[in-house]
Each structure stands twice: as structure tokens, then as C-alpha cells.
Amino acid sequence: MAARAYWQGQIRLALVSIPVEVYSATRSGAAIAFRQIHEPSGKPINYEKVVAGIGPVDRDEIVKGYEVSRGEYVLLDDDEIEAVKIESRKTLELVQFVGADEIEPLWYEKPYYVVPADDLAEEAYVVLREALRAAGKVALGQLSVRGREQLVSLKPCGRGIVLEVLRYADEVHKARGFFAEIPDDAPSEDLLDLATTLIEKKTAPFKPEEFHDRYVDALHRLVEKKVKARGKKILEDVSEPAPRGGNVIDLMAALKKSLGSGDGGGAEKKPAAKKAAQPKRSTTKPAAAPRRKKA
């Protein structure tokens, strides 16, 4: 089944318009979803719409409400909400450009692939991609989709362009409230050199396929075992990894020890090779040394 476009329209830079289609760059992972089950009957539990003191209610009696004060709501009909929705414009106007390293990762929310809508759009699309790359900039604009206006960025990605939805300022906590108590002192050069060397030792190309959600993998194995065991209880004896230490007292010693290990302290150590067999000691006791005469 062909992917469904999240948005179709045109990117506009001054007088240049580029017809594009936007597709989600991510998909749901292998997470396992559980249902609540009524054990005696084995049937799933459903949820009813219930009002305290009244009981279950019909769907046609339900409207949306916004709490303006404790226990007091303003009721809104669907047509009232629909009337204030922003028109789903078909144009993404690029209104600003910023340095590629100026936007912190916490502002990014979700990525999308942007592709030219047809062959005629490819030339302008490539020009925009290469201009962003050469300038080291990210383009900003606001995209209206399904009644909501989203702040988005555009940046080159290989042969294409990636659109990323950004969070608004009121959606991000101020960092200073979390980092205010952390000292701003510079570490000693020796400690910094050791830490930098350790980082370089463990540096490798990013290969996302090498990382897996081990908890989800374990759940899949558990479900398979439960099916084979026909519902019998199975408790896996999973030993917790030994902690690598609590508060490090001697940071210098810990860093040196990490560098001395085979992989910088990341993976488990290989078992030590067996020592060569030592020759058996003689069971005959050596003759006692003669005592010295006292002067």
C-alpha cells in the first residue's frame, strides 16, 4: 500500500513556488499493547462513558467542555470549534533562516520527508536543498494542517529535504530551572583529557539497526513461551546487571580504569584465558638451615 501524504501543497520562497508532498518519516515500533481481561470469563474489559451519580450516558449527550475554573466548564459544540479552525492553507512560506546549530534538539518533535510533487518541481527543489546546505541554514515557516498551525523547519538530508515539526515556546520547560544548581566550574585538564580519550575510544559510526528495545524483545519471547505452555505461569529468572558503582570518589582512578579495560567500560569483559598448568611442587621438606651460634 502506497504511503499517504501528510500534506500536499507548495513551498514558497519569495516569488518561487515548489509543489511538494510531505510524508511521515517515522512509524510505530514493535511495542506490545496489553488489554485488560476479566480472568474468570477470559473476555476483554470495555469502558463505558459514566457520569458520577448518574451512571452510563449515551454518546449523543456528550459535548466538549473547557474548564475555566474548578468544576466550571464552558460547553462548545463541534460546529463552533470547526468555525475557528485555521484554513488548511496549501502554501508553506519560508519566512526566516537560522543557523543549523542554533535550534536545540528539544525543540524538534517529529520528522517528515519532503519530496517534489512532479518532475517540473525537481529543479527548484534541488536548488533550495543545495542553497540550504551551502549556507548551513535551516528554513522556518508555519504549516496549517487539520485546523492547527505548526511551526516547522526545513533542512537538507542526503538527496532530499526533511521537514521537522517544532514545539512552540510554551511547550518547553525552561532549562535553568533544572540546571541552576549544577556548578559552572571548569574541570581539570587531566580529567578532561582522560574523558575525551575515553569518548574517542568508544566513537563509531551510528548504526540504528544495532540497537533494539530489549524489554519488547523479552515480552515477545514471554508471549511465545506462554502460548507453548498453554497459559501456565512463567517467571523468567533475569539477573540484574551488577552496578558499576555508586558515587565515584576517585574520578581520576575510575577514568583510568575505564581506559584500561578492553572496550572502555562498555561491554562485558571476555573470560580470562586459562593459565598454563604449573609444575607440581615437591612434597619433600627442605633441610632446615643451620642455626647461628650466639657470640
NORCOR-V291167 format. One record per residue. SS is DSSP state (H for helix, E for strand, - for the rest). OMEGA is omega in degrees with one decimal (NA if undefined). D_CENTER is the distance of its C-alpha to the mean C-alpha in Angstrom with 1 decimal. Layout:
# NORCOR-V291167
[[SS:OMEGA:D_CENTER] [SS:OMEGA:D_CENTER]]
This chain:
# NORCOR-V291167
[[-:-178.9:27.2] [-:179.6:26.5] [-:179.1:23.3] [-:-177.6:24.1] [-:176.0:23.8] [-:-179.2:21.7] [E:175.2:24.2] [E:-178.7:27.4] [E:-178.5:29.4] [E:171.9:30.1] [E:-178.4:28.7] [E:174.6:31.4] [E:-173.9:32.1] [-:-177.6:35.5] [-:-178.6:37.9] [E:177.8:35.7] [E:-178.0:34.0] [E:177.3:31.6] [E:-177.4:31.2] [E:171.1:27.7] [E:-176.3:25.5] [E:-177.9:21.9] [E:177.6:19.7] [E:-180.0:16.2] [-:-177.9:14.1] [-:176.4:11.7] [-:-179.3:12.9] [-:179.9:12.6] [-:-174.7:11.7] [-:-177.9:14.3] [-:178.4:13.9] [-:177.8:17.4] [-:179.6:19.0] [-:172.1:22.0] [-:172.9:25.1] [-:-174.2:27.5] [E:172.9:30.8] [E:-169.8:34.4] [-:-178.2:35.3] [-:-176.9:39.1] [-:-177.3:38.9] [-:-177.7:35.6] [E:179.6:34.8] [E:-179.7:31.6] [-:177.5:31.7] [-:-178.4:31.6] [-:179.4:31.2] [-:173.2:34.0] [-:-173.7:34.1] [E:174.8:36.2] [E:-179.2:37.9] [-:178.6:39.0] [-:-179.4:42.8] [-:-178.6:43.0] [E:-179.3:41.0] [E:179.6:39.5] [-:178.1:39.7] [-:-179.1:39.9] [H:-176.7:37.1] [H:177.2:39.6] [H:-174.8:40.1] [-:174.9:36.5] [-:178.9:35.6] [E:179.4:32.8] [E:177.5:33.3] [E:-176.6:31.9] [E:-179.2:32.7] [E:172.9:34.6] [E:-173.7:35.8] [-:177.7:35.6] [-:-179.7:36.9] [E:-173.5:38.0] [E:167.7:36.4] [E:-177.5:37.1] [E:-177.6:37.3] [E:175.5:36.1] [-:-179.8:37.1] [H:-178.7:34.9] [H:176.4:37.3] [H:178.6:37.1] [H:-178.9:33.3] [H:-176.0:33.7] [H:-177.6:36.3] [-:178.3:34.0] [-:177.3:31.1] [-:179.3:30.6] [-:-177.4:32.2] [-:-177.6:29.7] [-:-178.5:30.8] [-:-178.6:30.7] [E:172.6:30.3] [E:-178.0:27.4] [E:178.8:29.2] [-:-170.7:27.8] [-:-176.9:29.0] [E:176.0:27.5] [E:-179.7:26.1] [E:177.8:24.3] [E:-175.9:23.4] [-:-177.6:20.2] [-:-177.5:19.2] [-:-177.3:20.2] [-:-179.9:17.1] [-:-177.7:14.6] [H:-176.3:10.8] [H:178.3:10.7] [H:-177.0:13.1] [E:-177.0:11.2] [E:-177.1:10.2] [E:-178.4:10.7] [E:176.3:12.3] [E:174.8:15.7] [E:175.9:18.3] [E:-179.4:21.7] [E:177.2:24.7] [E:-175.9:28.4] [-:-179.3:30.3] [-:-177.8:33.3] [H:-178.0:35.1] [H:-177.3:36.7] [H:-172.0:33.4] [H:-176.9:32.3] [H:179.9:34.3] [H:178.7:33.1] [H:-178.9:29.5] [H:178.6:29.9] [H:179.2:31.7] [H:-179.6:28.9] [H:-177.3:26.3] [H:177.5:28.4] [H:176.8:29.5] [H:-178.7:26.0] [H:-178.3:25.4] [H:-178.3:28.8] [H:-176.1:28.4] [-:-175.7:24.9] [E:173.6:24.1] [E:-179.9:21.7] [E:179.4:23.5] [E:176.2:23.0] [E:178.9:24.5] [E:-174.2:24.3] [E:180.0:24.0] [E:-178.4:25.7] [E:174.4:24.4] [-:174.8:25.8] [-:179.2:27.3] [E:177.4:24.5] [E:-175.9:24.2] [E:172.3:20.8] [E:-175.7:20.4] [E:174.4:19.0] [E:175.6:19.0] [E:175.9:20.2] [E:-179.1:19.8] [E:178.4:21.1] [E:-177.4:19.1] [-:179.7:21.5] [-:-176.0:24.2] [E:178.8:22.6] [E:177.9:21.0] [E:172.7:17.6] [E:178.2:17.6] [E:176.3:14.7] [E:179.8:15.1] [E:174.9:15.3] [-:173.8:15.5] [-:-174.6:19.1] [H:-177.8:20.4] [H:178.7:21.1] [H:-176.1:17.5] [-:175.7:16.3] [-:175.5:17.7] [-:-175.6:19.9] [-:-174.0:18.7] [H:178.1:22.2] [H:-178.8:22.4] [H:-172.3:20.0] [H:-172.6:21.1] [-:-175.8:24.8] [-:-178.2:26.0] [-:-178.3:24.4] [-:-178.1:27.4] [-:-177.3:27.5] [-:176.7:29.8] [-:178.8:29.5] [-:178.4:29.2] [-:-178.4:32.2] [H:-179.2:32.4] [H:179.3:32.7] [H:-179.6:29.6] [H:178.6:27.6] [H:179.3:29.2] [H:-179.8:28.3] [H:178.8:24.6] [H:178.3:24.5] [H:178.4:26.3] [H:177.8:24.0] [H:-179.7:21.0] [H:-178.9:23.1] [H:-177.5:24.1] [-:179.2:20.6] [-:179.8:19.5] [-:177.7:19.1] [-:179.6:17.9] [-:177.8:14.2] [-:-174.2:14.6] [H:-178.7:11.5] [H:179.3:14.2] [H:-179.4:15.0] [-:179.5:11.9] [-:173.3:12.2] [-:-174.1:11.4] [H:178.3:14.7] [H:178.9:15.2] [H:177.4:15.3] [H:-180.0:17.5] [H:178.3:19.8] [H:177.5:20.1] [H:178.8:21.2] [H:179.3:23.7] [H:179.4:24.9] [H:178.8:25.6] [H:179.1:27.5] [H:179.5:29.6] [H:178.5:30.3] [H:-179.9:31.6] [H:-179.4:33.8] [-:178.9:35.0] [-:171.8:35.9] [-:179.4:34.1] [-:-176.9:35.2] [-:-179.9:33.0] [-:176.6:30.9] [-:179.8:29.5] [-:176.6:27.6] [-:-177.4:28.6] [-:-180.0:25.3] [-:178.7:26.1] [-:176.8:23.6] [-:-179.2:23.0] [-:179.2:25.4] [-:-177.4:24.0] [-:178.8:24.2] [-:-179.0:26.1] [-:178.4:25.9] [-:-178.8:26.9] [-:-179.1:27.8] [-:-179.2:31.4] [-:-176.7:32.2] [H:180.0:29.2] [H:179.8:31.3] [H:-179.7:32.3] [H:179.4:28.8] [H:178.8:27.6] [H:178.9:30.8] [H:178.4:30.3] [H:179.4:26.7] [H:-179.1:28.2] [H:178.7:31.0] [-:-173.4:28.9] [-:-174.7:28.5] [-:178.8:24.8] [-:176.7:24.1] [-:-176.6:23.3] [-:-174.9:20.3] [-:179.3:21.8] [-:179.3:24.8] [-:176.6:28.2] [-:179.1:30.6] [-:-178.3:33.7] [-:179.8:36.5] [-:-179.6:39.3] [-:179.3:42.5] [-:177.5:45.2] [-:-177.7:48.5] [-:-180.0:51.2] [-:176.9:53.3] [-:-178.5:57.2] [-:178.0:58.8] [-:177.9:60.5] [-:-179.5:64.3] [-:-179.5:65.4] [-:-179.7:68.7] [-:178.3:68.7] [-:179.1:69.8] [-:-177.3:73.1] [-:179.7:73.2] [-:179.8:73.7] [-:179.7:77.2] [-:177.1:77.4] [-:177.9:78.6] [-:176.7:82.0] [-:179.1:82.1] [-:NA:84.1]]
